[in-house]
Amino acid sequence: MKKRHVLAVACSLTLAWSTAALAQLAPANDMGVALGHMHLAVKDVEANTRFFTTMLGGKLVTNGPLALIEFPGIFVMLRQADAAAPPAGSVIDHFGLVYKDIEAARARWKSAGVKYDVGDVNPNQGYVFAPDSGIRIEVFGDPSLPGPVSMDHVHLYAAETDIKPMQAWYAKVFGGFPGQRQRVARPGVIEVDYFHRFNFSFSPGMGKLAPTKGRAIDHLGFDVKNLDEFEKRIAALGIKFEAPPRAVPNTRTKIAFLTDPWGTYIEVTEKLAPEAPTPVTR
């Protein structure tokens, strides 16, 4: 496994989850921002739904017409797309989850024939591969985790000279801050953590990186307390949404989109989490 020089900026989110149930989104930071979701474009929605629930431990819930796969600190959303390119070569390379019992998770994957690997240097780290999309999820083991699974990080790639400006942009727009990353996947890595559980990690990419829109990891999402106020704040920074915020029918959710200067497509939502998550019986 190649060593990479990694930097991260952490979103200032206080993750105070209950061990009794999969929590909704983490509390918002001082800017009223929380991590929201990862939106994936896959060929087979049913197969990927089973993968993220049965294999990875998510819980399928609904918010009106929206189907959400809930992990503590994040929702995963799926849409059908036959021709979405794999994430490799794009700005967002992968995202990561952490497991209280990584060996039990690997035994489950092995029994089901799910492709996964184990880190060459750190056996407590590796990747598990989603069906049909080229999406890989980095996984870690952490026996101190309060529940069985949790969100860990999103890993973005950029030209090395762009990493510090990218960190500064996410700090300015979404309230991230530099820190020490909690789980070290490889030696020689400059780790930067975030508060307790979740961080953004930045690594130098190879060659020209493609925008995320239209790839298997199409975009990431942040949830804000007040989308209209957020729009005013970023307008003062010279940043505009690509279309006016709109309401999702039959929900209390509002959404808008922007793209960061390096090609990461971002959805900003208000009230993405359902008031009382409705489990879906399958």
MOMO-V82464 format. One record per backbone hydrogen bond with DSSP energy under -0.5 kcal/mol. CO is the residue of the C=O (numbers start at 1). NH is the residue of the N-H. If there is no record, write none. Layout:
<<CO NH> <CO NH>>
This chain:
<<4 6> <5 204> <7 202> <8 179> <9 200> <10 177> <11 13> <13 15> <14 16> <14 27> <15 17> <21 23> <24 73> <29 32> <32 225> <33 29> <34 223> <36 75> <37 221> <38 40> <38 77> <39 218> <39 219> <40 42> <40 79> <42 81> <43 45> <44 48> <45 49> <46 50> <47 51> <48 52> <49 53> <50 54> <50 55> <51 56> <52 58> <53 57> <59 61> <59 70> <60 280> <61 68> <62 278> <63 66> <66 63> <66 68> <68 61> <68 70> <69 76> <70 59> <71 74> <72 151> <74 71> <75 38> <76 69> <77 40> <79 42> <85 216> <87 90> <89 210> <91 93> <91 157> <94 155> <95 138> <96 152> <96 153> <97 140> <98 150> <99 142> <101 105> <102 106> <103 107> <104 108> <105 109> <106 110> <107 111> <108 112> <109 113> <109 114> <110 113> <115 129> <117 127> <121 123> <122 119> <122 125> <124 141> <125 119> <126 139> <127 117> <128 137> <130 133> <130 134> <135 130> <136 95> <136 138> <137 128> <138 97> <139 126> <140 99> <142 145> <148 100> <150 98> <152 199> <153 96> <154 156> <154 201> <155 93> <155 94> <156 203> <158 205> <159 162> <159 163> <160 163> <162 166> <163 167> <164 168> <165 169> <166 170> <167 171> <168 172> <169 173> <170 174> <170 175> <170 176> <171 175> <175 12> <177 10> <179 181> <182 184> <183 185> <186 189> <189 191> <192 180> <199 154> <200 9> <201 156> <202 7> <203 158> <205 207> <210 91> <212 215> <214 85> <216 41> <216 218> <219 39> <220 267> <221 36> <221 37> <222 269> <223 34> <224 271> <226 230> <227 231> <228 232> <229 233> <230 234> <231 235> <232 236> <233 237> <234 237> <234 239> <235 238> <246 255> <247 249> <248 251> <249 65> <253 248> <254 270> <255 246> <256 268> <257 242> <258 266> <260 263> <263 212> <263 213> <263 265> <264 260> <265 220> <266 258> <267 222> <267 269> <268 256> <269 224> <270 254> <277 279> <278 62> <279 281> <280 282>>
